[in-house]
Amino acid sequence: MILLEAILLNCVAQLSFDNITLKELYNKLGDPEKNKISEIYKKNRNTFIDTTINWNNKTVLLSIDKGKLNRLGVEVKNLNPLSGYDSVIKAFIERVLLRLSYDSLTPEIINTSETLQIKFLYQGINLLFSPVGNYNELFSLISTASRFKLTKNEYSFVAEWYNDGIIIKMIFPNNYQLLCGENKKELDEKLLMTLYRMSSKNNLTEAPVMNENNLDSLPFLISEGDNYMNQLYSDIYYRWNGTDSILVFEKEQIPYSVSNLFLKKELTGSRKLELQQKLYRERNFTYIIDLNTFIDYFENDFRSFVGLENANPGSIEGTLVLSHKYFNFIHLLYFKTNSTEVFNNNGKITTELYTNIPMHNVANLFMDFKSKEVKEQIDIIIKNP
């Protein structure tokens, strides 16, 4: 019994990791730094703590949430203004600079950077042919910069540091798995846990109120949205009754109705998705979730596009693509149902969910970054005291 208690206590005291990337970074730390983190964990194992430790004359940021390490990286103060989605980029750069600190000379840094799908430029030329000879020189130029700029397009990010006329560029792909440090298996399972937890809640909307007018006699109105690869669309369809617009939702107009159903929460009613989520390595998990809850969860961070492959009353098949508004990845929901389920306020729609599908092209990393392709840009001037 004493031995068993000792084993259990040892297991409880074991630090866990939010993802494999953080575990690999942690494992490369020296024993003194690991011991510091272990002491912090033991004192705060049931709470959240956001703190720092010193390592090789640098400040290392770390966060532990209920025994799980979910942040580890070198502090770069000129990144502090980044927030929202950009905080993912901030954490990525912090992790990269910690990983590169394990290397010394520039050739080693370049080899590691290429493994991480990153390209560094000094005044527009490869770091290998620059005066930067080691990691400390590179980090000094980055950490003491007076200006930081972050630029993104569909495929790439460019982080730029300006330091007394010297520009350091860090180019990396818009690959969400790389940026957040989590592989597809980890991302799939996190989303599964979130959606499955939400699926047990009673969060239903009222049935849509249908106008009693003869809808066939009313003209169509289309609120045009964007398209996804010219295959799927986010158009919303209405009819105009002379005084107001009415969302199209009728058995005689299956393509318009199904598109509206997945794009407008007003129509979801008490419908549910019988959702088979496809996980990494051909694993599946099936559960039921309210359609309204599903749409609501993705509404703020993703753009939705719908396309139908079959619109017969007995066989309605199509795809809902959820494209992230900032990072270049999608979730794909394939649905197969019939008009009896679609036009039933309590209907159940059979679906398959494929998650965290990257859409970046790594080859673009080594192409010229053209200013006309820029979609978003942050430019920060650092006022040093």
C-alpha positions as CSV (number, residue, x, y, z in Angstrom):
1,M,0.0,0.0,0.0
2,I,2.8,2.4,0.9
3,L,4.5,1.6,-2.5
4,L,1.2,2.2,-4.3
5,E,0.7,5.6,-2.6
6,A,4.3,6.6,-3.5
7,I,3.7,5.7,-7.1
8,L,0.4,7.6,-7.2
9,L,2.0,10.7,-5.6
10,N,4.8,10.5,-8.2
11,C,2.2,10.4,-11.0
12,V,0.3,13.3,-9.6
13,A,3.5,15.4,-9.4
14,Q,4.3,14.8,-13.1
15,L,4.1,17.9,-15.3
16,S,2.1,17.4,-18.4
17,F,2.2,19.3,-21.7
18,D,-0.4,21.0,-23.9
19,N,1.2,19.6,-27.1
20,I,4.3,17.7,-28.3
21,T,6.1,20.9,-29.4
22,L,6.2,22.2,-25.9
23,K,7.3,18.9,-24.5
24,E,10.3,18.8,-27.0
25,L,11.3,22.4,-26.0
26,Y,11.1,21.6,-22.4
27,N,13.2,18.4,-22.8
28,K,16.0,20.5,-24.3
29,L,16.3,22.8,-21.2
30,G,19.0,22.1,-18.7
31,D,18.3,20.3,-15.4
32,P,18.4,23.6,-13.3
33,E,15.7,25.2,-15.5
34,K,13.6,22.0,-15.4
35,N,13.9,22.0,-11.7
36,K,12.7,25.6,-11.5
37,I,9.7,24.8,-13.6
38,S,9.0,21.7,-11.5
39,E,9.0,23.8,-8.3
40,I,6.6,26.4,-9.9
41,Y,4.3,23.5,-11.0
42,K,4.3,21.9,-7.5
43,K,3.3,25.1,-5.9
44,N,0.6,25.9,-8.4
45,R,-0.6,22.5,-9.7
46,N,-4.3,23.3,-9.2
47,T,-4.3,26.8,-10.5
48,F,-3.1,28.9,-13.5
49,I,0.2,30.7,-13.3
50,D,1.9,33.0,-15.9
51,T,5.5,33.6,-14.9
52,T,9.1,33.7,-16.1
53,I,12.5,32.1,-15.4
54,N,16.0,33.2,-16.4
55,W,18.0,31.1,-18.8
56,N,21.3,31.9,-20.6
57,N,20.8,35.6,-19.8
58,K,17.3,35.6,-21.4
59,T,13.8,35.7,-20.0
60,V,11.8,32.6,-20.7
61,L,8.0,32.9,-20.5
62,L,6.0,30.0,-19.2
63,S,2.4,29.3,-18.3
64,I,1.0,26.3,-16.4
65,D,-2.7,25.7,-16.2
66,K,-3.7,23.0,-13.7
67,G,-0.6,21.0,-14.1
68,K,-0.3,21.4,-17.9
69,L,2.5,23.5,-19.5
70,N,0.8,25.5,-22.3
71,R,3.4,28.2,-23.0
72,L,7.2,28.2,-23.3
73,G,9.3,30.7,-25.2
74,V,11.9,33.5,-25.1
75,E,10.4,37.0,-24.3
76,V,10.6,39.6,-27.0
77,K,9.1,42.8,-25.7
78,N,8.5,44.4,-29.0
79,L,5.9,41.6,-29.6
80,N,3.8,42.5,-26.6
81,P,1.2,44.6,-28.5
82,L,0.1,41.5,-30.5
83,S,-3.2,40.2,-29.3
84,G,-6.2,38.2,-30.6
85,Y,-5.2,35.9,-33.5
86,D,-1.8,37.6,-33.6
87,S,-1.0,36.3,-30.1
88,V,-0.7,32.9,-31.8
89,I,2.0,34.4,-34.0
90,K,3.6,35.9,-30.9
91,A,3.8,32.6,-29.1
92,F,5.1,30.9,-32.3
93,I,8.0,33.4,-32.6
94,E,8.8,33.1,-28.9
95,R,9.0,29.3,-29.2
96,V,11.1,29.5,-32.4
97,L,13.6,31.8,-30.7
98,L,13.8,29.5,-27.7
99,R,14.4,26.5,-30.1
100,L,17.1,28.4,-32.0
101,S,18.9,29.3,-28.8
102,Y,19.9,25.7,-28.5
103,D,22.0,26.3,-31.6
104,S,25.1,28.5,-31.6
105,L,26.5,29.4,-35.1
106,T,24.5,30.8,-38.0
107,P,24.7,27.6,-40.2
108,E,23.1,25.6,-37.4
109,I,20.4,28.2,-37.0
110,I,19.7,28.1,-40.7
111,N,19.4,24.3,-40.7
112,T,17.0,24.3,-37.7
113,S,15.0,27.2,-39.3
114,E,14.5,25.3,-42.5
115,T,13.4,22.2,-40.6
116,L,10.8,24.5,-39.0
117,Q,9.8,25.9,-42.4
118,I,11.2,29.3,-41.6
119,K,13.4,31.6,-43.6
120,F,15.5,34.4,-42.1
121,L,16.8,37.3,-44.2
122,Y,19.3,40.0,-43.2
123,Q,18.9,43.2,-45.4
124,G,17.1,41.0,-47.9
125,I,19.9,38.3,-48.2
126,N,20.2,34.9,-46.7
127,L,21.4,35.0,-43.1
128,L,24.3,32.7,-44.0
129,F,25.9,35.5,-46.1
130,S,25.3,38.2,-43.5
131,P,27.5,39.6,-40.7
132,V,25.4,37.7,-38.1
133,G,27.6,35.0,-36.8
134,N,25.7,33.4,-34.0
135,Y,22.4,33.2,-32.2
136,N,23.1,36.0,-29.6
137,E,23.8,38.5,-32.4
138,L,20.6,37.6,-34.2
139,F,18.6,37.7,-31.0
140,S,20.1,41.1,-30.1
141,L,19.0,42.6,-33.4
142,I,15.5,41.3,-32.9
143,S,15.0,42.0,-29.2
144,T,16.3,45.6,-29.3
145,A,14.5,46.6,-32.5
146,S,12.8,50.0,-32.6
147,R,10.1,48.9,-35.0
148,F,8.3,45.6,-35.6
149,K,6.0,44.9,-38.6
150,L,3.9,41.8,-39.2
151,T,2.5,41.2,-42.7
152,K,0.3,38.3,-43.9
153,N,-1.3,37.0,-47.1
154,E,-3.1,33.8,-47.8
155,Y,0.0,31.7,-47.7
156,S,2.7,33.4,-45.7
157,F,3.6,35.6,-42.8
158,V,6.5,38.1,-42.7
159,A,7.8,39.4,-39.4
160,E,10.2,42.3,-39.7
161,W,12.4,44.0,-37.1
162,Y,14.1,47.3,-37.8
163,N,17.2,48.1,-35.9
164,D,19.4,51.2,-36.8
165,G,18.9,50.7,-40.5
166,I,19.2,46.9,-40.3
167,I,16.1,44.8,-41.2
168,I,15.7,41.2,-40.1
169,K,12.9,39.3,-41.8
170,M,11.4,36.0,-40.6
171,I,9.2,34.4,-43.3
172,F,7.0,31.4,-42.4
173,P,3.9,29.7,-43.8
174,N,0.3,30.4,-42.8
175,N,0.1,26.8,-41.5
176,Y,-2.1,26.7,-38.3
177,Q,-0.6,23.4,-37.1
178,L,2.9,24.8,-37.3
179,L,1.9,28.2,-35.7
180,C,0.0,26.8,-32.7
181,G,2.5,24.0,-32.2
182,E,-0.1,21.3,-32.3
183,N,-0.4,18.4,-34.7
184,K,-3.6,17.3,-36.4
185,K,-4.2,14.6,-33.9
186,E,-4.0,17.1,-31.0
187,L,-6.2,19.7,-32.8
188,D,-8.8,17.1,-33.9
189,E,-9.1,15.7,-30.3
190,K,-9.4,19.2,-28.7
191,L,-12.2,20.2,-31.1
192,L,-13.9,16.9,-30.5
193,M,-13.8,17.4,-26.7
194,T,-15.2,21.0,-27.1
195,L,-18.0,20.0,-29.5
196,Y,-18.9,16.9,-27.5
197,R,-19.1,18.9,-24.3
198,M,-21.3,21.4,-26.0
199,S,-23.5,18.7,-27.5
200,S,-24.9,17.8,-24.1
201,K,-26.3,21.2,-23.5
202,N,-30.0,22.1,-24.3
203,N,-29.5,25.1,-26.5
204,L,-32.4,25.1,-29.0
205,T,-33.9,27.9,-31.0
206,E,-37.6,28.5,-31.8
207,A,-39.0,27.0,-35.0
208,P,-38.9,29.6,-37.8
209,V,-42.1,31.4,-38.4
210,M,-43.2,30.9,-42.0
211,N,-45.2,33.5,-43.9
212,E,-48.6,32.4,-45.0
213,N,-48.4,34.1,-48.4
214,N,-48.1,32.0,-51.5
215,L,-44.3,31.9,-51.7
216,D,-44.2,30.7,-55.2
217,S,-45.5,34.0,-56.4
218,L,-42.9,36.1,-54.6
219,P,-39.7,37.2,-56.3
220,F,-36.3,35.9,-55.2
221,L,-33.7,38.1,-53.6
222,I,-30.1,37.0,-53.2
223,S,-27.7,38.5,-50.7
224,E,-24.4,37.6,-52.4
225,G,-21.6,36.4,-50.3
226,D,-18.0,35.2,-51.0
227,N,-17.2,31.9,-52.7
228,Y,-14.7,29.2,-51.9
229,M,-12.6,28.1,-54.8
230,N,-15.6,28.9,-57.1
231,Q,-17.2,25.7,-55.8
232,L,-19.1,26.6,-52.7
233,Y,-21.0,29.8,-51.8
234,S,-22.2,31.9,-48.9
235,D,-25.2,33.5,-50.7
236,I,-28.3,33.9,-48.6
237,Y,-31.7,33.6,-50.4
238,Y,-34.8,35.6,-49.6
239,R,-38.3,36.2,-51.0
240,W,-39.8,39.7,-50.9
241,N,-43.5,40.0,-49.9
242,G,-43.8,43.7,-50.5
243,T,-43.0,44.9,-47.0
244,D,-40.4,42.5,-45.7
245,S,-37.8,39.9,-46.8
246,I,-38.4,36.2,-45.9
247,L,-35.7,33.6,-45.7
248,V,-36.3,30.9,-48.4
249,F,-37.0,27.7,-46.6
250,E,-39.5,25.5,-48.5
251,K,-39.6,21.9,-49.9
252,E,-39.9,23.2,-53.4
253,Q,-36.6,25.0,-53.2
254,I,-34.2,22.5,-51.8
255,P,-30.8,24.0,-52.9
256,Y,-31.7,27.5,-51.6
257,S,-33.3,26.1,-48.4
258,V,-30.4,23.8,-47.4
259,S,-27.9,26.6,-48.1
260,N,-29.9,29.0,-45.8
261,L,-30.2,26.3,-43.2
262,F,-26.5,26.0,-42.7
263,L,-25.8,29.7,-43.0
264,K,-28.6,31.3,-41.0
265,K,-29.2,30.3,-37.3
266,E,-32.7,31.6,-37.5
267,L,-33.7,28.4,-39.4
268,T,-32.0,25.8,-37.3
269,G,-34.9,25.2,-35.0
270,S,-34.5,22.0,-32.9
271,R,-32.6,20.2,-35.6
272,K,-29.6,18.1,-34.7
273,L,-26.5,16.8,-36.4
274,E,-25.7,13.1,-36.1
275,L,-22.0,13.9,-36.4
276,Q,-19.3,11.4,-37.1
277,Q,-16.0,13.2,-36.5
278,K,-13.1,11.9,-38.5
279,L,-10.0,11.8,-36.3
280,Y,-6.3,11.4,-37.1
281,R,-5.2,7.9,-38.3
282,E,-8.7,6.9,-39.5
283,R,-10.4,7.0,-36.1
284,N,-14.0,8.0,-35.8
285,F,-16.2,9.3,-33.0
286,T,-20.0,9.7,-33.4
287,Y,-22.2,12.0,-31.3
288,I,-25.2,14.2,-31.6
289,I,-25.1,18.0,-31.4
290,D,-27.7,20.8,-32.0
291,L,-27.3,22.4,-35.4
292,N,-27.7,25.8,-33.7
293,T,-24.9,25.1,-31.2
294,F,-22.6,23.8,-34.0
295,I,-23.1,26.9,-36.2
296,D,-22.8,29.3,-33.2
297,Y,-19.5,27.8,-32.1
298,F,-17.8,28.5,-35.5
299,E,-19.6,31.7,-36.4
300,N,-17.1,34.3,-35.2
301,D,-13.8,32.7,-36.3
302,F,-14.8,31.0,-39.6
303,R,-16.4,31.9,-42.9
304,S,-19.0,29.4,-44.0
305,F,-19.6,28.1,-47.6
306,V,-22.2,25.6,-48.8
307,G,-22.4,23.5,-52.0
308,L,-24.9,20.8,-52.9
309,E,-24.0,17.7,-54.9
310,N,-27.5,16.2,-54.9
311,A,-30.8,18.0,-54.3
312,N,-33.4,15.3,-54.7
313,P,-36.1,15.1,-51.9
314,G,-35.0,11.6,-51.1
315,S,-31.3,12.2,-51.2
316,I,-29.8,15.6,-50.3
317,E,-26.0,15.6,-50.2
318,G,-23.6,18.5,-49.9
319,T,-20.7,20.1,-48.1
320,L,-20.2,22.9,-45.6
321,V,-16.7,24.4,-45.6
322,L,-15.7,26.4,-42.5
323,S,-12.7,28.4,-43.6
324,H,-10.8,30.2,-40.8
325,K,-10.8,34.0,-41.2
326,Y,-7.1,34.4,-40.2
327,F,-5.2,31.1,-40.5
328,N,-5.2,29.1,-43.7
329,F,-7.0,25.9,-42.7
330,I,-10.6,24.6,-43.0
331,H,-13.0,22.2,-41.4
332,L,-15.2,20.3,-43.8
333,L,-18.7,19.0,-43.0
334,Y,-20.2,16.5,-45.4
335,F,-24.0,16.0,-45.0
336,K,-26.3,13.3,-46.4
337,T,-30.0,13.5,-45.6
338,N,-33.5,13.9,-47.1
339,S,-36.3,16.5,-47.2
340,T,-38.1,14.7,-44.4
341,E,-35.3,15.5,-41.9
342,V,-34.4,18.9,-43.4
343,F,-38.0,20.3,-43.2
344,N,-38.7,18.8,-39.8
345,N,-38.1,21.2,-37.0
346,N,-36.9,18.2,-34.9
347,G,-35.0,16.5,-37.8
348,K,-31.7,14.8,-37.5
349,I,-29.1,15.3,-40.3
350,T,-26.4,12.7,-40.8
351,T,-22.9,14.3,-41.3
352,E,-19.2,13.6,-41.4
353,L,-16.8,16.2,-40.0
354,Y,-13.2,16.4,-41.3
355,T,-11.2,18.9,-39.2
356,N,-8.0,21.0,-39.3
357,I,-7.3,20.6,-43.0
358,P,-4.3,22.8,-43.9
359,M,-4.6,24.8,-47.1
360,H,-1.1,26.4,-47.2
361,N,1.5,25.7,-49.8
362,V,4.9,25.4,-48.3
363,A,6.5,26.1,-51.7
364,N,5.2,29.7,-51.4
365,L,7.6,30.2,-48.4
366,F,10.6,30.5,-50.8
367,M,8.8,32.7,-53.4
368,D,9.0,36.5,-53.4
369,F,6.5,38.0,-51.0
370,K,4.7,40.6,-53.2
371,S,3.2,43.7,-51.5
372,K,0.1,43.5,-53.7
373,E,-0.7,40.1,-52.0
374,V,-0.8,41.6,-48.5
375,K,-4.1,41.2,-46.8
376,E,-3.3,42.3,-43.3
377,Q,-0.5,44.2,-41.7
378,I,0.6,45.4,-38.3
379,D,3.3,48.0,-37.9
380,I,4.5,48.8,-34.4
381,I,6.9,51.6,-33.4
382,I,8.7,50.9,-30.1
383,K,9.4,54.0,-28.1
384,N,12.3,53.1,-25.9
385,P,12.7,55.1,-22.7
